[in-house]
Amino acid sequence: MSEKSKSFRSNLYEIDLKKGAIRLKNRVCPKCGRVMALHEKPIPRWHCGYCSYVEVVRS
Ligand SMILES: [Zn+2]
């Protein structure tokens, strides 16, 4: 386990070159305040592993 994790921080962000925007990839659950996970299949959605809250991503 001696691998460098240089890109760890950038994994939390998504850079949209078309819009020139940087947005946080990880959202915080509005119910319990924990970091939610982004699932892309079958549909893009945020899922909280703690309280099972789900928020569908709209484009
Ligand atoms: Zn939650």
PDB file of the backbone (N, CA, C, O) and the ligand in Angstrom, with CONECT records:
HET     ZN  A 101       1
ATOM      1  N   MET A   1       0.845  -1.217   0.000  1.00  0.00           N
ATOM      2  CA  MET A   1       0.000   0.000   0.000  1.00  0.00           C
ATOM      3  C   MET A   1       0.870   1.253   0.000  1.00  0.00           C
ATOM      4  O   MET A   1       0.697   2.135   0.842  1.00  0.00           O
ATOM      5  N   SER A   2       1.813   1.331  -0.954  1.00  0.00           N
ATOM      6  CA  SER A   2       2.685   2.497  -0.984  1.00  0.00           C
ATOM      7  C   SER A   2       2.388   3.387  -2.182  1.00  0.00           C
ATOM      8  O   SER A   2       3.193   4.244  -2.545  1.00  0.00           O
ATOM      9  N   GLU A   3       1.247   3.179  -2.783  1.00  0.00           N
ATOM     10  CA  GLU A   3       0.888   3.984  -3.950  1.00  0.00           C
ATOM     11  C   GLU A   3       0.572   5.416  -3.560  1.00  0.00           C
ATOM     12  O   GLU A   3      -0.026   5.688  -2.519  1.00  0.00           O
ATOM     13  N   LYS A   4       0.990   6.311  -4.422  1.00  0.00           N
ATOM     14  CA  LYS A   4       0.674   7.716  -4.158  1.00  0.00           C
ATOM     15  C   LYS A   4      -0.764   7.999  -4.574  1.00  0.00           C
ATOM     16  O   LYS A   4      -1.271   7.432  -5.542  1.00  0.00           O
ATOM     17  N   SER A   5      -1.393   8.864  -3.843  1.00  0.00           N
ATOM     18  CA  SER A   5      -2.783   9.198  -4.148  1.00  0.00           C
ATOM     19  C   SER A   5      -2.897  10.667  -4.518  1.00  0.00           C
ATOM     20  O   SER A   5      -3.620  11.447  -3.898  1.00  0.00           O
ATOM     21  N   LYS A   6      -2.151  11.003  -5.555  1.00  0.00           N
ATOM     22  CA  LYS A   6      -2.110  12.400  -5.991  1.00  0.00           C
ATOM     23  C   LYS A   6      -3.479  12.916  -6.431  1.00  0.00           C
ATOM     24  O   LYS A   6      -3.854  14.056  -6.155  1.00  0.00           O
ATOM     25  N   SER A   7      -4.213  12.045  -7.122  1.00  0.00           N
ATOM     26  CA  SER A   7      -5.454  12.499  -7.733  1.00  0.00           C
ATOM     27  C   SER A   7      -6.648  12.344  -6.797  1.00  0.00           C
ATOM     28  O   SER A   7      -7.792  12.508  -7.222  1.00  0.00           O
ATOM     29  N   PHE A   8      -6.400  12.036  -5.561  1.00  0.00           N
ATOM     30  CA  PHE A   8      -7.513  11.818  -4.635  1.00  0.00           C
ATOM     31  C   PHE A   8      -8.422  13.032  -4.548  1.00  0.00           C
ATOM     32  O   PHE A   8      -9.644  12.909  -4.621  1.00  0.00           O
ATOM     33  N   ARG A   9      -7.823  14.197  -4.393  1.00  0.00           N
ATOM     34  CA  ARG A   9      -8.623  15.402  -4.201  1.00  0.00           C
ATOM     35  C   ARG A   9      -9.460  15.727  -5.438  1.00  0.00           C
ATOM     36  O   ARG A   9     -10.618  16.128  -5.321  1.00  0.00           O
ATOM     37  N   SER A  10      -8.875  15.552  -6.618  1.00  0.00           N
ATOM     38  CA  SER A  10      -9.589  15.924  -7.829  1.00  0.00           C
ATOM     39  C   SER A  10     -10.737  14.954  -8.127  1.00  0.00           C
ATOM     40  O   SER A  10     -11.625  15.260  -8.923  1.00  0.00           O
ATOM     41  N   ASN A  11     -10.713  13.809  -7.495  1.00  0.00           N
ATOM     42  CA  ASN A  11     -11.800  12.863  -7.711  1.00  0.00           C
ATOM     43  C   ASN A  11     -13.107  13.357  -7.099  1.00  0.00           C
ATOM     44  O   ASN A  11     -14.186  12.859  -7.421  1.00  0.00           O
ATOM     45  N   LEU A  12     -12.995  14.321  -6.234  1.00  0.00           N
ATOM     46  CA  LEU A  12     -14.199  14.822  -5.573  1.00  0.00           C
ATOM     47  C   LEU A  12     -14.895  15.886  -6.403  1.00  0.00           C
ATOM     48  O   LEU A  12     -15.999  16.320  -6.076  1.00  0.00           O
ATOM     49  N   TYR A  13     -14.239  16.301  -7.481  1.00  0.00           N
ATOM     50  CA  TYR A  13     -14.805  17.381  -8.269  1.00  0.00           C
ATOM     51  C   TYR A  13     -14.983  16.967  -9.718  1.00  0.00           C
ATOM     52  O   TYR A  13     -14.317  16.061 -10.220  1.00  0.00           O
ATOM     53  N   GLU A  14     -15.889  17.648 -10.364  1.00  0.00           N
ATOM     54  CA  GLU A  14     -16.104  17.392 -11.779  1.00  0.00           C
ATOM     55  C   GLU A  14     -16.023  18.723 -12.503  1.00  0.00           C
ATOM     56  O   GLU A  14     -16.727  19.677 -12.170  1.00  0.00           O
ATOM     57  N   ILE A  15     -15.152  18.767 -13.496  1.00  0.00           N
ATOM     58  CA  ILE A  15     -14.958  20.019 -14.216  1.00  0.00           C
ATOM     59  C   ILE A  15     -15.686  19.971 -15.552  1.00  0.00           C
ATOM     60  O   ILE A  15     -15.415  19.115 -16.394  1.00  0.00           O
ATOM     61  N   ASP A  16     -16.605  20.897 -15.729  1.00  0.00           N
ATOM     62  CA  ASP A  16     -17.352  20.974 -16.977  1.00  0.00           C
ATOM     63  C   ASP A  16     -16.718  22.030 -17.860  1.00  0.00           C
ATOM     64  O   ASP A  16     -16.884  23.229 -17.632  1.00  0.00           O
ATOM     65  N   LEU A  17     -15.996  21.580 -18.862  1.00  0.00           N
ATOM     66  CA  LEU A  17     -15.255  22.521 -19.699  1.00  0.00           C
ATOM     67  C   LEU A  17     -16.174  23.376 -20.564  1.00  0.00           C
ATOM     68  O   LEU A  17     -15.846  24.517 -20.888  1.00  0.00           O
ATOM     69  N   LYS A  18     -17.311  22.826 -20.931  1.00  0.00           N
ATOM     70  CA  LYS A  18     -18.234  23.582 -21.772  1.00  0.00           C
ATOM     71  C   LYS A  18     -18.832  24.764 -21.020  1.00  0.00           C
ATOM     72  O   LYS A  18     -18.966  25.864 -21.555  1.00  0.00           O
ATOM     73  N   LYS A  19     -19.178  24.511 -19.788  1.00  0.00           N
ATOM     74  CA  LYS A  19     -19.779  25.574 -18.986  1.00  0.00           C
ATOM     75  C   LYS A  19     -18.740  26.334 -18.174  1.00  0.00           C
ATOM     76  O   LYS A  19     -19.021  27.393 -17.614  1.00  0.00           O
ATOM     77  N   GLY A  20     -17.530  25.772 -18.119  1.00  0.00           N
ATOM     78  CA  GLY A  20     -16.490  26.398 -17.333  1.00  0.00           C
ATOM     79  C   GLY A  20     -16.795  26.359 -15.851  1.00  0.00           C
ATOM     80  O   GLY A  20     -16.440  27.263 -15.096  1.00  0.00           O
ATOM     81  N   ALA A  21     -17.452  25.306 -15.459  1.00  0.00           N
ATOM     82  CA  ALA A  21     -17.873  25.224 -14.066  1.00  0.00           C
ATOM     83  C   ALA A  21     -17.236  24.034 -13.362  1.00  0.00           C
ATOM     84  O   ALA A  21     -16.977  22.996 -13.971  1.00  0.00           O
ATOM     85  N   ILE A  22     -16.996  24.205 -12.096  1.00  0.00           N
ATOM     86  CA  ILE A  22     -16.506  23.111 -11.273  1.00  0.00           C
ATOM     87  C   ILE A  22     -17.559  22.815 -10.219  1.00  0.00           C
ATOM     88  O   ILE A  22     -17.985  23.698  -9.474  1.00  0.00           O
ATOM     89  N   ARG A  23     -17.956  21.595 -10.175  1.00  0.00           N
ATOM     90  CA  ARG A  23     -18.968  21.279  -9.179  1.00  0.00           C
ATOM     91  C   ARG A  23     -18.528  20.104  -8.331  1.00  0.00           C
ATOM     92  O   ARG A  23     -17.804  19.213  -8.776  1.00  0.00           O
ATOM     93  N   LEU A  24     -18.979  20.137  -7.132  1.00  0.00           N
ATOM     94  CA  LEU A  24     -18.635  19.089  -6.182  1.00  0.00           C
ATOM     95  C   LEU A  24     -19.359  17.806  -6.561  1.00  0.00           C
ATOM     96  O   LEU A  24     -20.574  17.789  -6.761  1.00  0.00           O
ATOM     97  N   LYS A  25     -18.592  16.747  -6.654  1.00  0.00           N
ATOM     98  CA  LYS A  25     -19.206  15.480  -7.044  1.00  0.00           C
ATOM     99  C   LYS A  25     -20.021  14.876  -5.916  1.00  0.00           C
ATOM    100  O   LYS A  25     -21.102  14.327  -6.125  1.00  0.00           O
ATOM    101  N   ASN A  26     -19.488  14.990  -4.745  1.00  0.00           N
ATOM    102  CA  ASN A  26     -20.175  14.362  -3.629  1.00  0.00           C
ATOM    103  C   ASN A  26     -21.169  15.300  -2.982  1.00  0.00           C
ATOM    104  O   ASN A  26     -20.818  16.405  -2.569  1.00  0.00           O
ATOM    105  N   ARG A  27     -22.385  14.867  -2.899  1.00  0.00           N
ATOM    106  CA  ARG A  27     -23.425  15.653  -2.250  1.00  0.00           C
ATOM    107  C   ARG A  27     -23.618  15.177  -0.826  1.00  0.00           C
ATOM    108  O   ARG A  27     -23.297  14.044  -0.467  1.00  0.00           O
ATOM    109  N   VAL A  28     -24.151  16.082  -0.035  1.00  0.00           N
ATOM    110  CA  VAL A  28     -24.430  15.718   1.349  1.00  0.00           C
ATOM    111  C   VAL A  28     -25.913  15.414   1.484  1.00  0.00           C
ATOM    112  O   VAL A  28     -26.760  16.157   0.988  1.00  0.00           O
ATOM    113  N   CYS A  29     -26.208  14.347   2.142  1.00  0.00           N
ATOM    114  CA  CYS A  29     -27.588  13.917   2.320  1.00  0.00           C
ATOM    115  C   CYS A  29     -28.365  14.951   3.133  1.00  0.00           C
ATOM    116  O   CYS A  29     -27.932  15.340   4.218  1.00  0.00           O
ATOM    117  N   PRO A  30     -29.510  15.395   2.614  1.00  0.00           N
ATOM    118  CA  PRO A  30     -30.326  16.379   3.324  1.00  0.00           C
ATOM    119  C   PRO A  30     -30.999  15.797   4.549  1.00  0.00           C
ATOM    120  O   PRO A  30     -31.475  16.531   5.415  1.00  0.00           O
ATOM    121  N   LYS A  31     -31.037  14.505   4.619  1.00  0.00           N
ATOM    122  CA  LYS A  31     -31.718  13.864   5.749  1.00  0.00           C
ATOM    123  C   LYS A  31     -30.792  13.637   6.929  1.00  0.00           C
ATOM    124  O   LYS A  31     -31.110  13.996   8.063  1.00  0.00           O
ATOM    125  N   CYS A  32     -29.622  13.027   6.646  1.00  0.00           N
ATOM    126  CA  CYS A  32     -28.736  12.665   7.752  1.00  0.00           C
ATOM    127  C   CYS A  32     -27.399  13.393   7.702  1.00  0.00           C
ATOM    128  O   CYS A  32     -26.591  13.272   8.622  1.00  0.00           O
ATOM    129  N   GLY A  33     -27.158  14.160   6.616  1.00  0.00           N
ATOM    130  CA  GLY A  33     -25.959  14.986   6.573  1.00  0.00           C
ATOM    131  C   GLY A  33     -24.686  14.265   6.203  1.00  0.00           C
ATOM    132  O   GLY A  33     -23.600  14.833   6.327  1.00  0.00           O
ATOM    133  N   ARG A  34     -24.787  13.038   5.754  1.00  0.00           N
ATOM    134  CA  ARG A  34     -23.593  12.307   5.352  1.00  0.00           C
ATOM    135  C   ARG A  34     -23.381  12.420   3.848  1.00  0.00           C
ATOM    136  O   ARG A  34     -24.280  12.802   3.100  1.00  0.00           O
ATOM    137  N   VAL A  35     -22.160  12.075   3.425  1.00  0.00           N
ATOM    138  CA  VAL A  35     -21.838  12.171   2.003  1.00  0.00           C
ATOM    139  C   VAL A  35     -22.550  11.067   1.234  1.00  0.00           C
ATOM    140  O   VAL A  35     -22.531   9.899   1.622  1.00  0.00           O
ATOM    141  N   MET A  36     -23.179  11.468   0.133  1.00  0.00           N
ATOM    142  CA  MET A  36     -23.913  10.505  -0.672  1.00  0.00           C
ATOM    143  C   MET A  36     -23.038   9.977  -1.803  1.00  0.00           C
ATOM    144  O   MET A  36     -22.047  10.605  -2.178  1.00  0.00           O
ATOM    145  N   ALA A  37     -23.408   8.825  -2.340  1.00  0.00           N
ATOM    146  CA  ALA A  37     -22.673   8.224  -3.445  1.00  0.00           C
ATOM    147  C   ALA A  37     -23.431   8.422  -4.742  1.00  0.00           C
ATOM    148  O   ALA A  37     -24.659   8.353  -4.782  1.00  0.00           O
ATOM    149  N   LEU A  38     -22.678   8.668  -5.798  1.00  0.00           N
ATOM    150  CA  LEU A  38     -23.310   8.856  -7.103  1.00  0.00           C
ATOM    151  C   LEU A  38     -23.330   7.537  -7.867  1.00  0.00           C
ATOM    152  O   LEU A  38     -22.290   6.922  -8.102  1.00  0.00           O
ATOM    153  N   HIS A  39     -24.514   7.121  -8.244  1.00  0.00           N
ATOM    154  CA  HIS A  39     -24.656   5.920  -9.073  1.00  0.00           C
ATOM    155  C   HIS A  39     -25.141   6.355 -10.442  1.00  0.00           C
ATOM    156  O   HIS A  39     -26.027   7.203 -10.554  1.00  0.00           O
ATOM    157  N   GLU A  40     -24.569   5.782 -11.472  1.00  0.00           N
ATOM    158  CA  GLU A  40     -24.922   6.215 -12.828  1.00  0.00           C
ATOM    159  C   GLU A  40     -25.836   5.239 -13.539  1.00  0.00           C
ATOM    160  O   GLU A  40     -26.416   5.569 -14.574  1.00  0.00           O
ATOM    161  N   LYS A  41     -25.970   4.051 -12.999  1.00  0.00           N
ATOM    162  CA  LYS A  41     -26.829   3.054 -13.643  1.00  0.00           C
ATOM    163  C   LYS A  41     -27.817   2.486 -12.639  1.00  0.00           C
ATOM    164  O   LYS A  41     -27.466   2.308 -11.473  1.00  0.00           O
ATOM    165  N   PRO A  42     -29.044   2.196 -13.059  1.00  0.00           N
ATOM    166  CA  PRO A  42     -29.571   2.364 -14.433  1.00  0.00           C
ATOM    167  C   PRO A  42     -29.849   3.832 -14.782  1.00  0.00           C
ATOM    168  O   PRO A  42     -29.885   4.192 -15.959  1.00  0.00           O
ATOM    169  N   ILE A  43     -30.040   4.660 -13.789  1.00  0.00           N
ATOM    170  CA  ILE A  43     -30.208   6.087 -14.042  1.00  0.00           C
ATOM    171  C   ILE A  43     -29.320   6.848 -13.072  1.00  0.00           C
ATOM    172  O   ILE A  43     -29.055   6.375 -11.966  1.00  0.00           O
ATOM    173  N   PRO A  44     -28.850   8.048 -13.490  1.00  0.00           N
ATOM    174  CA  PRO A  44     -27.994   8.836 -12.599  1.00  0.00           C
ATOM    175  C   PRO A  44     -28.755   9.260 -11.348  1.00  0.00           C
ATOM    176  O   PRO A  44     -29.821   9.871 -11.427  1.00  0.00           O
ATOM    177  N   ARG A  45     -28.197   8.928 -10.215  1.00  0.00           N
ATOM    178  CA  ARG A  45     -28.881   9.277  -8.973  1.00  0.00           C
ATOM    179  C   ARG A  45     -27.897   9.293  -7.813  1.00  0.00           C
ATOM    180  O   ARG A  45     -26.868   8.618  -7.829  1.00  0.00           O
ATOM    181  N   TRP A  46     -28.243  10.073  -6.825  1.00  0.00           N
ATOM    182  CA  TRP A  46     -27.448  10.114  -5.600  1.00  0.00           C
ATOM    183  C   TRP A  46     -28.108   9.178  -4.599  1.00  0.00           C
ATOM    184  O   TRP A  46     -29.329   9.164  -4.448  1.00  0.00           O
ATOM    185  N   HIS A  47     -27.289   8.407  -3.928  1.00  0.00           N
ATOM    186  CA  HIS A  47     -27.836   7.475  -2.954  1.00  0.00           C
ATOM    187  C   HIS A  47     -27.086   7.584  -1.635  1.00  0.00           C
ATOM    188  O   HIS A  47     -25.856   7.564  -1.586  1.00  0.00           O
ATOM    189  N   CYS A  48     -27.858   7.700  -0.583  1.00  0.00           N
ATOM    190  CA  CYS A  48     -27.260   7.739   0.751  1.00  0.00           C
ATOM    191  C   CYS A  48     -27.240   6.329   1.317  1.00  0.00           C
ATOM    192  O   CYS A  48     -28.286   5.696   1.463  1.00  0.00           O
ATOM    193  N   GLY A  49     -26.066   5.845   1.631  1.00  0.00           N
ATOM    194  CA  GLY A  49     -25.940   4.480   2.129  1.00  0.00           C
ATOM    195  C   GLY A  49     -26.356   4.331   3.578  1.00  0.00           C
ATOM    196  O   GLY A  49     -26.441   3.217   4.096  1.00  0.00           O
ATOM    197  N   TYR A  50     -26.615   5.458   4.233  1.00  0.00           N
ATOM    198  CA  TYR A  50     -26.936   5.398   5.654  1.00  0.00           C
ATOM    199  C   TYR A  50     -28.432   5.383   5.906  1.00  0.00           C
ATOM    200  O   TYR A  50     -28.927   4.629   6.744  1.00  0.00           O
ATOM    201  N   CYS A  51     -29.149   6.230   5.166  1.00  0.00           N
ATOM    202  CA  CYS A  51     -30.590   6.288   5.408  1.00  0.00           C
ATOM    203  C   CYS A  51     -31.383   5.938   4.152  1.00  0.00           C
ATOM    204  O   CYS A  51     -32.611   6.031   4.139  1.00  0.00           O
ATOM    205  N   SER A  52     -30.675   5.534   3.095  1.00  0.00           N
ATOM    206  CA  SER A  52     -31.309   5.076   1.855  1.00  0.00           C
ATOM    207  C   SER A  52     -32.035   6.174   1.095  1.00  0.00           C
ATOM    208  O   SER A  52     -32.872   5.890   0.239  1.00  0.00           O
ATOM    209  N   TYR A  53     -31.722   7.417   1.402  1.00  0.00           N
ATOM    210  CA  TYR A  53     -32.315   8.518   0.659  1.00  0.00           C
ATOM    211  C   TYR A  53     -31.773   8.517  -0.777  1.00  0.00           C
ATOM    212  O   TYR A  53     -30.578   8.327  -1.002  1.00  0.00           O
ATOM    213  N   VAL A  54     -32.671   8.731  -1.733  1.00  0.00           N
ATOM    214  CA  VAL A  54     -32.270   8.737  -3.139  1.00  0.00           C
ATOM    215  C   VAL A  54     -32.720  10.026  -3.801  1.00  0.00           C
ATOM    216  O   VAL A  54     -33.862  10.454  -3.639  1.00  0.00           O
ATOM    217  N   GLU A  55     -31.812  10.641  -4.548  1.00  0.00           N
ATOM    218  CA  GLU A  55     -32.154  11.837  -5.289  1.00  0.00           C
ATOM    219  C   GLU A  55     -31.734  11.637  -6.750  1.00  0.00           C
ATOM    220  O   GLU A  55     -30.554  11.459  -7.051  1.00  0.00           O
ATOM    221  N   VAL A  56     -32.699  11.669  -7.628  1.00  0.00           N
ATOM    222  CA  VAL A  56     -32.425  11.469  -9.046  1.00  0.00           C
ATOM    223  C   VAL A  56     -31.771  12.715  -9.630  1.00  0.00           C
ATOM    224  O   VAL A  56     -32.187  13.839  -9.349  1.00  0.00           O
ATOM    225  N   VAL A  57     -30.748  12.503 -10.441  1.00  0.00           N
ATOM    226  CA  VAL A  57     -30.037  13.607 -11.061  1.00  0.00           C
ATOM    227  C   VAL A  57     -30.789  14.083 -12.294  1.00  0.00           C
ATOM    228  O   VAL A  57     -31.087  13.300 -13.196  1.00  0.00           O
ATOM    229  N   ARG A  58     -31.088  15.357 -12.321  1.00  0.00           N
ATOM    230  CA  ARG A  58     -31.748  15.913 -13.499  1.00  0.00           C
ATOM    231  C   ARG A  58     -30.743  16.677 -14.337  1.00  0.00           C
ATOM    232  O   ARG A  58     -29.828  17.302 -13.800  1.00  0.00           O
ATOM    233  N   SER A  59     -30.906  16.631 -15.628  1.00  0.00           N
ATOM    234  CA  SER A  59     -29.979  17.310 -16.511  1.00  0.00           C
ATOM    235  C   SER A  59     -30.572  18.626 -17.012  1.00  0.00           C
ATOM    236  O   SER A  59     -29.926  19.343 -17.776  1.00  0.00           O
TER     237      SER A  59
HETATM  238 ZN    ZN A 101     -28.854   9.978   4.527  1.00  0.00          ZN2+
END
